[in-house]
């Protein structure tokens, strides 16, 4: 169910959201969207896109992935300590101002005013890869409405419950307020990987009975699986090399047949 723009005041803290996910034994999204805070740690991004289409009003989108606690890094996230925040803000030039066609600050083309439109929406997913390399989608094609140029990035929370890699995927731009669509709606144009390791002893919230040793074993298995994949993933053979091999085999076969049947 899409998070509504009217949900400005979250009813849960990060700790409450993590505890809810723990009690239900299920990775899940928060129930309310939240506005960016200076204390958030931006882990990936911000990644900005803007269009330049003469025939359509232009669009500006900015995407980012963060976590609630300050001074965190993407390579040191901890289960039951950190959440994932998927952020988005947008604007467009549908308020193009033609009042000053000549001699104004906008020159011959007039002034271009960027404004916010609530019609800007994206679809994103979160994929999880576990210690055995198995994948699942705790969030699949969720529709989300961004913040504005004035009020900043609007985030939605995600509370993980498993060790491993979480990949935030921007599936596509669903709507751009009637203006030009970034990437022309091309699917899966942006993704960010985040790894979650086991928590330290002092990071376990009250009310959680966590087997840290089991999580450490799972994380070690995850790292070993990732290492194995890196070392055993074959590099693609260039097409030119394949063509060269085919030509060589053809010449060799021709030579052998010519020798045998001369």
C-alpha positions as semicolon CSV with decimal commas, in nm:
position;residue;x (nm);y (nm);z (nm)
1;X;0,000;0,000;0,000
2;X;0,156;0,336;-0,099
3;X;0,263;0,567;0,182
4;X;0,043;0,877;0,167
5;X;0,186;1,228;0,160
6;X;-0,034;1,326;0,454
7;X;0,156;1,091;0,684
8;X;0,398;1,356;0,802
9;X;0,437;1,257;1,168
10;X;0,565;0,903;1,220
11;X;0,395;0,716;1,502
12;X;0,698;0,497;1,558
13;X;1,065;0,557;1,631
14;X;1,333;0,349;1,463
15;X;1,366;0,140;1,780
16;X;0,990;0,075;1,785
17;X;0,997;-0,021;1,417
18;X;1,285;-0,265;1,469
19;X;1,111;-0,419;1,771
20;X;0,790;-0,462;1,569
21;X;0,985;-0,636;1,291
22;X;1,154;-0,858;1,552
23;X;0,827;-0,955;1,720
24;X;0,666;-1,037;1,385
25;X;0,985;-1,205;1,257
26;X;0,947;-1,024;0,929
27;X;1,144;-0,754;0,748
28;X;0,901;-0,472;0,681
29;X;0,846;-0,110;0,594
30;X;0,747;0,159;0,838
31;X;0,386;0,270;0,838
32;X;0,458;0,641;0,783
33;X;0,687;0,853;0,571
34;X;0,936;1,085;0,740
35;X;1,114;1,403;0,635
36;X;1,491;1,425;0,618
37;X;1,685;1,521;0,929
38;X;2,036;1,661;0,953
39;X;2,127;1,368;1,177
40;X;2,053;1,103;0,912
41;X;2,354;0,928;0,758
42;X;2,325;0,932;0,379
43;X;2,477;0,601;0,271
44;X;2,430;0,610;-0,107
45;X;2,370;0,911;-0,328
46;X;2,225;1,157;-0,360
47;X;2,179;1,070;-0,726
48;X;2,010;1,343;-0,927
49;X;1,850;1,332;-1,269
50;X;1,696;1,609;-1,474
51;X;1,549;1,617;-1,822
52;X;1,597;1,864;-2,105
53;X;1,311;1,832;-2,350
54;X;1,219;2,135;-2,562
55;X;0,862;2,015;-2,614
56;X;0,782;1,912;-2,255
57;X;0,825;2,070;-1,914
58;X;1,140;1,937;-1,746
59;X;1,172;1,719;-1,439
60;X;1,423;1,707;-1,154
61;X;1,445;1,395;-0,935
62;X;1,687;1,312;-0,655
63;X;1,725;0,969;-0,494
64;X;1,917;0,869;-0,182
65;X;1,952;0,583;0,065
66;X;2,019;0,665;0,430
67;X;1,991;0,531;0,784
68;X;1,849;0,705;1,089
69;X;2,154;0,706;1,319
70;X;2,430;0,963;1,261
71;X;2,790;0,883;1,164
72;X;2,708;0,552;0,996
73;X;2,870;0,411;0,681
74;X;2,739;0,178;0,412
75;X;3,003;-0,089;0,485
76;X;2,938;-0,111;0,860
77;X;2,563;-0,152;0,909
78;X;2,439;-0,373;1,190
79;X;2,127;-0,584;1,218
80;X;1,890;-0,463;1,494
81;X;2,083;-0,136;1,516
82;X;2,026;0,022;1,174
83;X;1,731;0,074;0,945
84;X;1,723;0,159;0,573
85;X;1,569;0,485;0,454
86;X;1,474;0,521;0,087
87;X;1,454;0,890;-0,007
88;X;1,309;1,084;-0,298
89;X;1,234;1,446;-0,385
90;X;1,121;1,605;-0,710
91;X;1,021;1,918;-0,894
92;X;0,933;2,027;-1,247
93;X;0,908;2,334;-1,470
94;X;0,536;2,323;-1,540
95;X;0,524;2,681;-1,403
96;X;0,729;2,811;-1,697
97;X;0,712;3,191;-1,694
98;X;0,686;3,370;-2,028
99;X;0,636;3,720;-1,880
100;X;0,989;3,828;-1,962
101;X;1,054;3,720;-2,319
102;X;1,315;3,982;-2,398
103;X;1,564;4,142;-2,163
104;X;1,449;3,954;-1,853
105;X;1,661;3,733;-1,629
106;X;1,553;3,437;-1,836
107;X;1,671;3,588;-2,160
108;X;1,481;3,528;-2,479
109;X;1,328;3,208;-2,343
110;X;1,185;3,361;-2,028
111;X;1,224;3,250;-1,665
112;X;1,211;2,880;-1,580
113;X;1,045;2,822;-1,242
114;X;1,093;2,490;-1,070
115;X;0,799;2,384;-0,858
116;X;0,681;2,079;-0,669
117;X;0,407;1,856;-0,808
118;X;0,250;1,579;-0,601
119;X;0,207;1,377;-0,920
120;X;0,573;1,267;-0,908
121;X;0,592;0,902;-0,802
122;X;0,849;0,625;-0,824
123;X;0,830;0,248;-0,786
124;X;1,107;0,076;-0,590
125;X;1,192;-0,268;-0,455
126;X;1,430;-0,406;-0,191
127;X;1,596;-0,740;-0,264
128;X;1,762;-0,953;0,005
129;X;2,047;-1,199;-0,058
130;X;2,111;-1,442;0,230
131;X;2,416;-1,643;0,341
132;X;2,340;-1,917;0,086
133;X;2,297;-1,679;-0,205
134;X;1,918;-1,712;-0,207
135;X;1,723;-1,399;-0,297
136;X;1,384;-1,268;-0,193
137;X;1,194;-0,940;-0,216
138;X;1,071;-0,814;0,123
139;X;0,961;-0,500;-0,065
140;X;0,838;-0,547;-0,422
141;X;0,740;-0,262;-0,654
142;X;0,625;-0,019;-0,388
143;X;0,486;0,316;-0,505
144;X;0,629;0,617;-0,323
145;X;0,568;0,991;-0,350
146;X;0,865;1,223;-0,298
147;X;0,935;1,542;-0,111
148;X;0,976;1,890;-0,256
149;X;1,249;2,137;-0,334
150;X;1,130;2,339;-0,033
151;X;1,072;2,075;0,234
152;X;1,350;1,837;0,136
153;X;1,381;1,464;0,087
154;X;1,093;1,243;0,193
155;X;1,193;0,902;0,324
156;X;1,022;0,572;0,392
157;X;1,172;0,333;0,650
158;X;1,259;-0,032;0,609
159;X;1,348;-0,260;0,903
160;X;1,559;-0,565;0,810
161;X;1,555;-0,886;1,014
162;X;1,818;-1,097;0,838
163;X;2,193;-1,097;0,783
164;X;2,312;-1,038;0,427
165;X;2,289;-0,793;0,139
166;X;1,996;-0,562;0,075
167;X;1,969;-0,407;-0,270
168;X;1,750;-0,098;-0,311
169;X;1,627;-0,088;-0,671
170;X;1,451;0,208;-0,831
171;X;1,228;0,009;-1,068
172;X;1,094;0,303;-1,266
173;X;0,942;0,649;-1,256
174;X;0,567;0,596;-1,237
175;X;0,467;0,956;-1,305
176;X;0,633;1,295;-1,344
177;X;0,349;1,542;-1,314
178;X;0,277;1,544;-1,685
179;X;0,635;1,654;-1,758
180;X;0,921;1,465;-1,922
181;X;0,989;1,129;-1,753
182;X;1,354;1,071;-1,650
183;X;1,506;0,773;-1,831
184;X;1,183;0,754;-2,033
185;X;1,045;0,506;-1,783
186;X;1,341;0,268;-1,833
187;X;1,314;-0,009;-1,569
188;X;1,562;-0,073;-1,288
189;X;1,782;0,224;-1,375
190;X;1,936;0,264;-1,029
191;X;2,037;0,024;-0,751
192;X;2,232;0,044;-0,425
193;X;2,381;-0,247;-0,226
194;X;2,398;-0,246;0,154
195;X;2,543;-0,523;0,375
196;X;2,414;-0,595;0,723
197;X;2,638;-0,774;0,971
198;X;2,566;-0,901;1,324
199;X;2,516;-0,645;1,602
200;X;2,766;-0,585;1,878
201;X;2,665;-0,698;2,227
202;X;2,581;-0,345;2,336
203;X;2,367;-0,272;2,029
204;X;2,083;-0,516;2,100
205;X;1,767;-0,325;2,195
206;X;1,572;-0,412;2,506
207;X;1,307;-0,676;2,452
208;X;1,507;-0,878;2,198
209;X;1,654;-1,222;2,265
210;X;1,923;-1,238;1,995
211;X;2,163;-1,528;1,935
212;X;2,467;-1,326;1,828
213;X;2,683;-1,636;1,773
214;X;2,430;-1,773;1,522
215;X;2,420;-1,437;1,343
216;X;2,801;-1,431;1,329
217;X;2,799;-1,779;1,174
218;X;2,541;-1,666;0,916
219;X;2,746;-1,358;0,834
220;X;3,066;-1,560;0,793
221;X;2,879;-1,793;0,556
222;X;2,748;-1,491;0,366
223;X;3,096;-1,342;0,324
224;X;3,235;-1,679;0,213
225;X;2,956;-1,718;-0,042
226;X;3,019;-1,369;-0,177
227;X;3,393;-1,442;-0,204
228;X;3,322;-1,768;-0,387
229;X;3,096;-1,591;-0,635
230;X;3,356;-1,322;-0,703
231;X;3,631;-1,578;-0,762
232;X;3,426;-1,814;-0,977
233;X;3,228;-1,574;-1,192
234;X;3,355;-1,617;-1,545
235;X;3,433;-1,309;-1,745
236;X;3,222;-1,286;-2,062
237;X;3,413;-1,384;-2,375
238;X;3,429;-1,093;-2,623
239;X;3,230;-1,146;-2,941
240;X;3,539;-1,068;-3,150
241;X;3,724;-1,350;-2,977
242;X;3,442;-1,594;-3,048
243;X;3,435;-1,490;-3,413
244;X;3,812;-1,537;-3,434
245;X;3,789;-1,887;-3,291
246;X;3,509;-1,976;-3,533
247;X;3,711;-1,851;-3,831
248;X;4,016;-2,046;-3,712
249;X;3,817;-2,368;-3,681
250;X;3,665;-2,315;-4,027
251;X;4,008;-2,262;-4,188
252;X;4,149;-2,568;-4,009
253;X;3,857;-2,786;-4,117
254;X;3,891;-2,665;-4,476
255;X;4,262;-2,743;-4,474
256;X;4,209;-3,094;-4,340
257;X;3,933;-3,173;-4,590
258;X;4,142;-3,037;-4,879
259;X;4,433;-3,259;-4,774
260;X;4,219;-3,573;-4,736
261;X;4,031;-3,539;-5,063
262;X;4,295;-3,399;-5,295
